[in-house]
């Protein structure tokens, strides 16, 4: 039996509908949540990502500030820009699109963002709150995965969960969120022994390794829920033939375009898993949805007296 497909687009639209009410309340209190997106240089993929984030702001009626300094910018110059944004009251969230040019110290930049405006959830203060179980702003992709579980009725308490990948952006915060939801969590990585055997014991698999179609059916226990965080561009025809051998429509689309997007989970896993997120259209839309949610939450937390109908802060 084919896996239930967990549509990120459907869940994103549910989140946006929920956010609309919060935005109306804030607007009626004279508050328009605002996101500053900083894109240094001309990285084509980054430009696409930032454009989609700005478009989401416009769709929801949030203020957006698209800042595009040149690729020649230094660490000190970018730090000065971050300090300016930290002090702008109309900016509730600050997003610095990664990767940054090589001459810029990314860690210094991310740590310079006011934790109250850290809508990416990368600041050490944000991570510390997550570890302590009292998060305010959580990394967007893991937060989006948790929304998939919640809104799809997937039980986490007592479940055996495997997180494939240990990045600061996805793997580590994902494991912490699952622990706080009372799952029993194993984090796997490139040095894990007997990886297929370990993964096959899981009720829930979150794949975030960045390796195209690495998780094949033999990794997955029948009926398991599989969340595919990966997004990989395939241009090699032989690879595509292997990945889409049982999916003629996707193979035909690859041949027409010369490329395709695949996740870290092989398409054939759909014949084994109980539920599966697609790529594209799975976790991706929720990353942006949770960025919007974090921006609204940051506005509410930062300007709480006005949001609650009280007097504005001095």
N, C-alpha and C positions, 0 to 999 in steps of 0.2 A: 504494500500500500504506500502511495506517495506521501511525502511529508506535508503537513500543514504549512503553508507559506505565510510567514509573519511579515506583513507589509509595513515597512517603515513610513510609507507615504500616508497610509490610513491613520497610523498612530500620531504622526506629525500633525495632521489636520485636527485630530482630537485635542492635542496639546495647544494648538493655536486657538481653538475655540474656547478652551479654558482660560488662556491668557487674555483673550479679548475682554472678559469681565474685569480682570485685574487692571487692565490698561484704562478702561473706562473710569474705574474708581480713582485711579491716580490722576487721570486727566481732569476729573471733576474737582480734584483738590489742587489743581494748578500745577501738576507735575507731569512732564512728558519725559519718560525714560529715554536716555540717550546713550548710544554706543559709539565710541571712537575706534575706528579700525585703521591701524598703521601698517602700511605696505611699503617696505623699503626696497627700491629697485624695480626691476621689470620681469621678475620670474613669472613665466606664462601661467603655470599651474596656480601659483599664489594669486595672481590677478583674477582667475576664474573663481577661486574660493572666496576671495574678498567681495567680488561682485555679487555672488549669491547671498552673502551675509548682509550686504547693504540692501539687496532686493527684499530680503525677509523683513528687515526693519521697515522698509517702505510699505510692505503689505500689511504689517500690523499697526502702522501709525507711530512707530518709534522714531525719535530723532537719530540721525546718523551723521558722523563726521568722518569723511574718508580722507585720510592724510597720506600723501605719497612722496616722502622725501627721496632724494636720489640714492643710487646704489653706492655712491662714494661717501656717504655719511659715516662719521666715526662713532665709536661707542659713547664718547662724551657728549656729542651733539644729540644723539638719540636719548641719552639720559636726561638732557635738558628738556627735550620735548616731552618725555614721560612726566617729569616734574611739573611742567606746565599743565598737562592733562589732569594730573592728580589734583590740581588746585581749581580746575574749572568745574563749577557746581552743576552745570548743565550736562556734564559727562558723568554717567553712572557706571559705565563699563569701559574698560580699555582692553583692546585686543591688538597684540603685536603678532602679525602673521609670520610664522616660521616656514622655511628656514630664513635666517638673516644672512646678509653677505658675510664672507669669512673674516673680515677685519673687525666685526662687531662681536663683543662678548655677550652671547645670548643669555647666559645665566645672570649676569649683572643687570641686564635689561629687565628680565622677568621679575627679578627680586626687587627692582625699583618701583614696580607698579604698586599703588596703594592696595592692600589686601581687600579693602571694602569695594574696590572697583575691579577685582581680579576675576572677571567673568569666564576666563579660561580655566580657573581653578588650579593654576600651576604654582602659585606662590607658596613658599614653605609654610607660611601661616595657614593657608587654605588646606594644605596637605596635613598639617598638624591637627587641625580641627577634624578632618576626616578620620585620622588615626584614632582620635579621642572619641569618635562617635557623635560629634555635634557639628556636623558640617553646615556651612551656609552656602558657599559657592563651590560646586563640585565639578571636576573635569567633565566636559560636555559629552564626550563619547560614552564613557562608562555610565554617566547619568542617563543617557538616552537608552542604553541597554536595559537599565533597571526599569525604565518606563515600558519597554517591550514586555518584560516579565509581568509587570503589574497589570498592564492593560490587556494582556493576552491570557490572564488567569493561570500563569505558570507558577506553581508552588516552589518556593525556595527553602523554606524551613525544613531542615533535616536532609536536604538534597545533597548528593555528592556533586560538586562542581569542579571542573578543571578549567583554568585560565591558561591559554597557550600564549606566552609572551610576558615579559616583565618590565615593559617600558614605564617611564614615569607618567606618560600621557594616558595610557590605556591599561596595561596589565596590572600595575600595582594598585591604582585606585579601584579598578574593577574587583580585584580580590578583596579589598577592604570593604567595599559596598556589599559584596556577597556574604562576607563574614558577619557584618552588622545585620544582615537579613537572616542569620542563623543557618546558612549553608555550611557544609564542610568543604573547605576549599584547598585544592592543590594547585600550585603555580608551576607550570612547566616552561622549559626554555631549551636553548641549544645544547645544554650539557645534561639534560634529563636522560637517564638510562631507560631502555625499553619503552620509549615514548608511546607507540601505539597501544601497548598493553595498559599503560597508566591511563591514557585518555579513554580507553574502552570501558573502564569501570565507572565513568561519569554519567550521571543523569542529565547534567547540563555542561555543554562545552562552549567556551567563548574563545574563538580563534583570532589572535591578533599578533601574528608572527611576521607578516609582510612577505610571505612566500606563496606564490600563485599555486592554488589548488593542492597544497601540501596535505591537507587533511582528507584522506580518501576513505571509502566505506569501511575498510578494516580498522580504522581508528574509532568507529562510532558504534556504541551499543544500540541495538534495535529499539526504537522508540524514544531515544534521547532528544533533548532540545539542543539545537546547534545554532549559535549566534556567530555570524561571519563578519568580523570587523574589517578584514582586509579589503584593499582595493588595488588591483594590479592591472596594468595595461599590457595586453598580449598582442604582439605583432607577428610572431613566428607561426607560419601556417602549419607546420608539423605539430607544434604544441597545441594549437587550436583544434586540430583533428583529434588529438588525444582527449582534450578536455571536453569536447562537444560531440563525441562519437555517438552518444545516445540522445542528442538534442539537435536534430537536423535544422530546426528553425534558427537556433543560435549559430550554428555552423554556417548556414546560408547568409546570415547577417554579417558574420565575420568576413566571409568571402566578398561580400558587397562593399564593405567599409575598409577592409584591410587591417582592422584592429578590433579588439573587444575588451571589455572590463570584466575581470573575474576576481573572486575573493580569495581567501586563504583556504577555503573549503571547496573540494572538487564537486562539480555539479552532480555526480553520481551519488553523493551522500543523500540526495533527496529520496532515494529508494530505500534508505535504511532509517533515517531520522524520523522522529515523531513530529517535529516542528523545526523549521529552518528559515533563516532570514535570507532573502535574495541579494545578489549583487549584480547590477545596481538596484536601488530602491529599498534597501533594508535599513542598516544602521546609519548610513550616510545622511538621509534627511533629518534624522533625529539629533545628530550632532549640532546642526544649525538650529533646530527647534529648542534645544537645551541652552544654546547660547542666548537665544531670545528670552527664554525663561529666566536665565541667570541675570540678564540685564534688567528685567522687570523686578526680580527679587532684590537686586542691588539697589535699585531706586527706592523700593519700599523700605529696605533696612537703613539706607543712608538718610532718607528724608522722612523717617517714620512719623514724626509729629504731624507733618502736613498730610501724609498719606492717611493718617488716622483721623484727620479732621481738626487737628490741633493747630497751634500757631507755628509759623515757619521759624526755623532756626535762625539765629542772628548771623 
